[in-house]
């Protein structure tokens, strides 16, 4: 799901618009925290958008 949302977006733009809009918090561009659950987001990279 996240890969699809990221397609065509720059990672910083996604943080600024999508993640913030849906209440995500991103630390070190690597960890997504939502509802006190931590998800490792290694597949997400500003240099390599998952396709």
PyMOL Python script that loads the backbone (N, CA, C, O; Angstrom):
from pymol import cmd

cmd.read_pdbstr("""\
ATOM      1  N   UNK A   1       0.834  -1.199   0.000  1.00  0.00           N
ATOM      2  CA  UNK A   1       0.000   0.000   0.000  1.00  0.00           C
ATOM      3  C   UNK A   1       0.866   1.244   0.000  1.00  0.00           C
ATOM      4  O   UNK A   1       0.649   2.170  -0.781  1.00  0.00           O
ATOM      5  N   UNK A   2       1.850   1.252   0.888  1.00  0.00           N
ATOM      6  CA  UNK A   2       2.730   2.419   0.957  1.00  0.00           C
ATOM      7  C   UNK A   2       3.527   2.565  -0.335  1.00  0.00           C
ATOM      8  O   UNK A   2       3.764   3.681  -0.797  1.00  0.00           O
ATOM      9  N   UNK A   3       3.945   1.435  -0.922  1.00  0.00           N
ATOM     10  CA  UNK A   3       4.690   1.496  -2.172  1.00  0.00           C
ATOM     11  C   UNK A   3       3.856   2.179  -3.254  1.00  0.00           C
ATOM     12  O   UNK A   3       4.358   2.993  -4.028  1.00  0.00           O
ATOM     13  N   UNK A   4       2.571   1.827  -3.287  1.00  0.00           N
ATOM     14  CA  UNK A   4       1.680   2.408  -4.290  1.00  0.00           C
ATOM     15  C   UNK A   4       1.493   3.900  -4.046  1.00  0.00           C
ATOM     16  O   UNK A   4       1.492   4.689  -4.990  1.00  0.00           O
ATOM     17  N   UNK A   5       1.336   4.285  -2.800  1.00  0.00           N
ATOM     18  CA  UNK A   5       1.152   5.694  -2.465  1.00  0.00           C
ATOM     19  C   UNK A   5       2.395   6.495  -2.812  1.00  0.00           C
ATOM     20  O   UNK A   5       2.306   7.667  -3.180  1.00  0.00           O
ATOM     21  N   UNK A   6       3.555   5.858  -2.694  1.00  0.00           N
ATOM     22  CA  UNK A   6       4.807   6.565  -2.938  1.00  0.00           C
ATOM     23  C   UNK A   6       5.100   6.723  -4.419  1.00  0.00           C
ATOM     24  O   UNK A   6       5.867   7.604  -4.808  1.00  0.00           O
ATOM     25  N   UNK A   7       4.502   5.883  -5.246  1.00  0.00           N
ATOM     26  CA  UNK A   7       4.818   5.896  -6.676  1.00  0.00           C
ATOM     27  C   UNK A   7       4.560   7.274  -7.278  1.00  0.00           C
ATOM     28  O   UNK A   7       3.454   7.807  -7.189  1.00  0.00           O
ATOM     29  N   UNK A   8       5.578   7.830  -7.880  1.00  0.00           N
ATOM     30  CA  UNK A   8       5.433   9.137  -8.514  1.00  0.00           C
ATOM     31  C   UNK A   8       5.617  10.305  -7.554  1.00  0.00           C
ATOM     32  O   UNK A   8       5.437  11.460  -7.942  1.00  0.00           O
ATOM     33  N   UNK A   9       5.970  10.019  -6.321  1.00  0.00           N
ATOM     34  CA  UNK A   9       6.165  11.074  -5.339  1.00  0.00           C
ATOM     35  C   UNK A   9       7.593  11.074  -4.829  1.00  0.00           C
ATOM     36  O   UNK A   9       8.228  10.025  -4.722  1.00  0.00           O
ATOM     37  N   UNK A  10       8.091  12.257  -4.517  1.00  0.00           N
ATOM     38  CA  UNK A  10       9.369  12.351  -3.823  1.00  0.00           C
ATOM     39  C   UNK A  10       9.112  12.044  -2.352  1.00  0.00           C
ATOM     40  O   UNK A  10       8.056  12.379  -1.817  1.00  0.00           O
ATOM     41  N   UNK A  11      10.082  11.408  -1.703  1.00  0.00           N
ATOM     42  CA  UNK A  11       9.879  10.991  -0.317  1.00  0.00           C
ATOM     43  C   UNK A  11       9.573  12.180   0.581  1.00  0.00           C
ATOM     44  O   UNK A  11       8.684  12.104   1.429  1.00  0.00           O
ATOM     45  N   UNK A  12      10.301  13.279   0.403  1.00  0.00           N
ATOM     46  CA  UNK A  12      10.068  14.466   1.228  1.00  0.00           C
ATOM     47  C   UNK A  12       8.665  15.015   1.009  1.00  0.00           C
ATOM     48  O   UNK A  12       8.010  15.455   1.954  1.00  0.00           O
ATOM     49  N   UNK A  13       8.206  14.988  -0.238  1.00  0.00           N
ATOM     50  CA  UNK A  13       6.856  15.461  -0.545  1.00  0.00           C
ATOM     51  C   UNK A  13       5.820  14.579   0.135  1.00  0.00           C
ATOM     52  O   UNK A  13       4.811  15.057   0.653  1.00  0.00           O
ATOM     53  N   UNK A  14       6.096  13.271   0.119  1.00  0.00           N
ATOM     54  CA  UNK A  14       5.167  12.339   0.751  1.00  0.00           C
ATOM     55  C   UNK A  14       5.074  12.608   2.248  1.00  0.00           C
ATOM     56  O   UNK A  14       3.984  12.588   2.820  1.00  0.00           O
ATOM     57  N   UNK A  15       6.207  12.856   2.876  1.00  0.00           N
ATOM     58  CA  UNK A  15       6.204  13.178   4.309  1.00  0.00           C
ATOM     59  C   UNK A  15       5.399  14.449   4.547  1.00  0.00           C
ATOM     60  O   UNK A  15       4.549  14.499   5.435  1.00  0.00           O
ATOM     61  N   UNK A  16       5.669  15.456   3.760  1.00  0.00           N
ATOM     62  CA  UNK A  16       5.038  16.757   3.958  1.00  0.00           C
ATOM     63  C   UNK A  16       3.543  16.735   3.719  1.00  0.00           C
ATOM     64  O   UNK A  16       2.789  17.428   4.401  1.00  0.00           O
ATOM     65  N   UNK A  17       3.108  15.933   2.742  1.00  0.00           N
ATOM     66  CA  UNK A  17       1.705  15.969   2.335  1.00  0.00           C
ATOM     67  C   UNK A  17       0.928  14.754   2.838  1.00  0.00           C
ATOM     68  O   UNK A  17      -0.014  14.882   3.619  1.00  0.00           O
ATOM     69  N   UNK A  18       1.341  13.579   2.376  1.00  0.00           N
ATOM     70  CA  UNK A  18       0.541  12.387   2.674  1.00  0.00           C
ATOM     71  C   UNK A  18       0.683  11.911   4.101  1.00  0.00           C
ATOM     72  O   UNK A  18      -0.310  11.785   4.817  1.00  0.00           O
ATOM     73  N   UNK A  19       1.918  11.643   4.529  1.00  0.00           N
ATOM     74  CA  UNK A  19       2.107  11.093   5.871  1.00  0.00           C
ATOM     75  C   UNK A  19       1.575  12.049   6.931  1.00  0.00           C
ATOM     76  O   UNK A  19       0.909  11.630   7.878  1.00  0.00           O
ATOM     77  N   UNK A  20       1.873  13.341   6.763  1.00  0.00           N
ATOM     78  CA  UNK A  20       1.409  14.313   7.743  1.00  0.00           C
ATOM     79  C   UNK A  20      -0.122  14.378   7.736  1.00  0.00           C
ATOM     80  O   UNK A  20      -0.756  14.499   8.785  1.00  0.00           O
ATOM     81  N   UNK A  21      -0.696  14.295   6.545  1.00  0.00           N
ATOM     82  CA  UNK A  21      -2.143  14.368   6.422  1.00  0.00           C
ATOM     83  C   UNK A  21      -2.813  13.192   7.127  1.00  0.00           C
ATOM     84  O   UNK A  21      -3.865  13.348   7.747  1.00  0.00           O
ATOM     85  N   UNK A  22      -2.197  12.016   7.028  1.00  0.00           N
ATOM     86  CA  UNK A  22      -2.791  10.829   7.646  1.00  0.00           C
ATOM     87  C   UNK A  22      -2.282  10.583   9.050  1.00  0.00           C
ATOM     88  O   UNK A  22      -2.599   9.554   9.647  1.00  0.00           O
ATOM     89  N   UNK A  23      -1.489  11.517   9.599  1.00  0.00           N
ATOM     90  CA  UNK A  23      -1.084  11.408  10.985  1.00  0.00           C
ATOM     91  C   UNK A  23       0.127  10.526  11.208  1.00  0.00           C
ATOM     92  O   UNK A  23       0.312   9.990  12.300  1.00  0.00           O
ATOM     93  N   UNK A  24       0.965  10.367  10.172  1.00  0.00           N
ATOM     94  CA  UNK A  24       2.187   9.593  10.356  1.00  0.00           C
ATOM     95  C   UNK A  24       3.295  10.476  10.891  1.00  0.00           C
ATOM     96  O   UNK A  24       3.324  11.683  10.649  1.00  0.00           O
ATOM     97  N   UNK A  25       4.207   9.853  11.622  1.00  0.00           N
ATOM     98  CA  UNK A  25       5.407  10.548  12.063  1.00  0.00           C
ATOM     99  C   UNK A  25       6.597   9.761  11.541  1.00  0.00           C
ATOM    100  O   UNK A  25       6.701   8.555  11.761  1.00  0.00           O
ATOM    101  N   UNK A  26       7.501  10.457  10.844  1.00  0.00           N
ATOM    102  CA  UNK A  26       8.650   9.778  10.264  1.00  0.00           C
ATOM    103  C   UNK A  26       9.913  10.243  10.976  1.00  0.00           C
ATOM    104  O   UNK A  26      10.181  11.440  11.079  1.00  0.00           O
ATOM    105  N   UNK A  27      10.680   9.281  11.462  1.00  0.00           N
ATOM    106  CA  UNK A  27      11.930   9.598  12.135  1.00  0.00           C
ATOM    107  C   UNK A  27      13.093   9.096  11.307  1.00  0.00           C
ATOM    108  O   UNK A  27      13.135   7.927  10.925  1.00  0.00           O
ATOM    109  N   UNK A  28      14.037   9.981  11.028  1.00  0.00           N
ATOM    110  CA  UNK A  28      15.237   9.615  10.277  1.00  0.00           C
ATOM    111  C   UNK A  28      14.914   9.037   8.908  1.00  0.00           C
ATOM    112  O   UNK A  28      15.693   8.261   8.354  1.00  0.00           O
ATOM    113  N   UNK A  29      13.759   9.420   8.363  1.00  0.00           N
ATOM    114  CA  UNK A  29      13.333   8.949   7.042  1.00  0.00           C
ATOM    115  C   UNK A  29      13.313   7.434   6.953  1.00  0.00           C
ATOM    116  O   UNK A  29      13.422   6.885   5.857  1.00  0.00           O
ATOM    117  N   UNK A  30      13.178   6.752   8.067  1.00  0.00           N
ATOM    118  CA  UNK A  30      13.268   5.291   8.039  1.00  0.00           C
ATOM    119  C   UNK A  30      12.156   4.609   8.816  1.00  0.00           C
ATOM    120  O   UNK A  30      11.748   3.502   8.463  1.00  0.00           O
ATOM    121  N   UNK A  31      11.664   5.242   9.854  1.00  0.00           N
ATOM    122  CA  UNK A  31      10.666   4.572  10.691  1.00  0.00           C
ATOM    123  C   UNK A  31       9.349   5.335  10.637  1.00  0.00           C
ATOM    124  O   UNK A  31       9.317   6.553  10.813  1.00  0.00           O
ATOM    125  N   UNK A  32       8.272   4.611  10.394  1.00  0.00           N
ATOM    126  CA  UNK A  32       6.936   5.206  10.399  1.00  0.00           C
ATOM    127  C   UNK A  32       6.240   4.817  11.695  1.00  0.00           C
ATOM    128  O   UNK A  32       6.113   3.633  12.006  1.00  0.00           O
ATOM    129  N   UNK A  33       5.790   5.809  12.445  1.00  0.00           N
ATOM    130  CA  UNK A  33       5.115   5.536  13.711  1.00  0.00           C
ATOM    131  C   UNK A  33       3.664   5.997  13.600  1.00  0.00           C
ATOM    132  O   UNK A  33       3.396   7.162  13.303  1.00  0.00           O
ATOM    133  N   UNK A  34       2.738   5.084  13.838  1.00  0.00           N
ATOM    134  CA  UNK A  34       1.331   5.449  13.836  1.00  0.00           C
ATOM    135  C   UNK A  34       0.611   4.603  14.872  1.00  0.00           C
ATOM    136  O   UNK A  34       0.800   3.389  14.944  1.00  0.00           O
ATOM    137  N   UNK A  35      -0.212   5.258  15.668  1.00  0.00           N
ATOM    138  CA  UNK A  35      -0.981   4.563  16.698  1.00  0.00           C
ATOM    139  C   UNK A  35      -0.071   3.760  17.622  1.00  0.00           C
ATOM    140  O   UNK A  35      -0.414   2.659  18.054  1.00  0.00           O
ATOM    141  N   UNK A  36       1.106   4.338  17.918  1.00  0.00           N
ATOM    142  CA  UNK A  36       2.059   3.738  18.847  1.00  0.00           C
ATOM    143  C   UNK A  36       2.637   2.421  18.337  1.00  0.00           C
ATOM    144  O   UNK A  36       3.213   1.653  19.108  1.00  0.00           O
ATOM    145  N   UNK A  37       2.481   2.157  17.033  1.00  0.00           N
ATOM    146  CA  UNK A  37       3.086   0.962  16.446  1.00  0.00           C
ATOM    147  C   UNK A  37       4.204   1.409  15.512  1.00  0.00           C
ATOM    148  O   UNK A  37       4.061   2.382  14.772  1.00  0.00           O
ATOM    149  N   UNK A  38       5.306   0.694  15.557  1.00  0.00           N
ATOM    150  CA  UNK A  38       6.472   1.071  14.765  1.00  0.00           C
ATOM    151  C   UNK A  38       6.624   0.121  13.583  1.00  0.00           C
ATOM    152  O   UNK A  38       6.626  -1.101  13.736  1.00  0.00           O
ATOM    153  N   UNK A  39       6.750   0.718  12.404  1.00  0.00           N
ATOM    154  CA  UNK A  39       6.939  -0.079  11.194  1.00  0.00           C
ATOM    155  C   UNK A  39       8.265   0.325  10.554  1.00  0.00           C
ATOM    156  O   UNK A  39       8.482   1.503  10.269  1.00  0.00           O
ATOM    157  N   UNK A  40       9.139  -0.631  10.329  1.00  0.00           N
ATOM    158  CA  UNK A  40      10.386  -0.338   9.634  1.00  0.00           C
ATOM    159  C   UNK A  40      10.078  -0.122   8.155  1.00  0.00           C
ATOM    160  O   UNK A  40       9.418  -0.945   7.522  1.00  0.00           O
ATOM    161  N   UNK A  41      10.545   0.952   7.634  1.00  0.00           N
ATOM    162  CA  UNK A  41      10.223   1.325   6.257  1.00  0.00           C
ATOM    163  C   UNK A  41      11.479   1.339   5.404  1.00  0.00           C
ATOM    164  O   UNK A  41      11.727   2.294   4.667  1.00  0.00           O
ATOM    165  N   UNK A  42      12.269   0.281   5.504  1.00  0.00           N
ATOM    166  CA  UNK A  42      13.500   0.201   4.728  1.00  0.00           C
ATOM    167  C   UNK A  42      13.230   0.247   3.233  1.00  0.00           C
ATOM    168  O   UNK A  42      14.071   0.706   2.461  1.00  0.00           O
ATOM    169  N   UNK A  43      12.039  -0.236   2.817  1.00  0.00           N
ATOM    170  CA  UNK A  43      11.725  -0.248   1.400  1.00  0.00           C
ATOM    171  C   UNK A  43      11.495   1.171   0.873  1.00  0.00           C
ATOM    172  O   UNK A  43      11.497   1.398  -0.337  1.00  0.00           O
ATOM    173  N   UNK A  44      11.300   2.111   1.781  1.00  0.00           N
ATOM    174  CA  UNK A  44      11.083   3.495   1.368  1.00  0.00           C
ATOM    175  C   UNK A  44      12.410   4.238   1.379  1.00  0.00           C
ATOM    176  O   UNK A  44      13.122   4.255   2.383  1.00  0.00           O
ATOM    177  N   UNK A  45      12.725   4.847   0.257  1.00  0.00           N
ATOM    178  CA  UNK A  45      13.982   5.586   0.170  1.00  0.00           C
ATOM    179  C   UNK A  45      13.787   6.769  -0.755  1.00  0.00           C
ATOM    180  O   UNK A  45      13.060   6.674  -1.744  1.00  0.00           O
ATOM    181  N   UNK A  46      14.432   7.888  -0.441  1.00  0.00           N
ATOM    182  CA  UNK A  46      14.307   9.070  -1.290  1.00  0.00           C
ATOM    183  C   UNK A  46      15.013   8.856  -2.620  1.00  0.00           C
ATOM    184  O   UNK A  46      14.770   9.588  -3.580  1.00  0.00           O
ATOM    185  N   UNK A  47      15.887   7.855  -2.682  1.00  0.00           N
ATOM    186  CA  UNK A  47      16.635   7.586  -3.910  1.00  0.00           C
ATOM    187  C   UNK A  47      16.084   6.393  -4.676  1.00  0.00           C
ATOM    188  O   UNK A  47      16.471   6.160  -5.821  1.00  0.00           O
ATOM    189  N   UNK A  48      15.186   5.637  -4.057  1.00  0.00           N
ATOM    190  CA  UNK A  48      14.682   4.429  -4.709  1.00  0.00           C
ATOM    191  C   UNK A  48      13.216   4.248  -4.356  1.00  0.00           C
ATOM    192  O   UNK A  48      12.886   3.677  -3.317  1.00  0.00           O
ATOM    193  N   UNK A  49      12.341   4.735  -5.222  1.00  0.00           N
ATOM    194  CA  UNK A  49      10.909   4.620  -4.979  1.00  0.00           C
ATOM    195  C   UNK A  49      10.467   3.205  -5.331  1.00  0.00           C
ATOM    196  O   UNK A  49      10.716   2.731  -6.440  1.00  0.00           O
ATOM    197  N   UNK A  50       9.826   2.545  -4.409  1.00  0.00           N
ATOM    198  CA  UNK A  50       9.356   1.184  -4.659  1.00  0.00           C
ATOM    199  C   UNK A  50       8.311   1.191  -5.770  1.00  0.00           C
ATOM    200  O   UNK A  50       7.394   2.013  -5.772  1.00  0.00           O
ATOM    201  N   UNK A  51       8.459   0.283  -6.694  1.00  0.00           N
ATOM    202  CA  UNK A  51       7.531   0.251  -7.829  1.00  0.00           C
ATOM    203  C   UNK A  51       6.687  -1.010  -7.815  1.00  0.00           C
ATOM    204  O   UNK A  51       5.852  -1.203  -8.699  1.00  0.00           O
TER     205      UNK A  51
END
""", "prot")
cmd.dss("prot")
cmd.show_as("cartoon", "prot")
cmd.util.cbc("prot")
cmd.orient("prot")
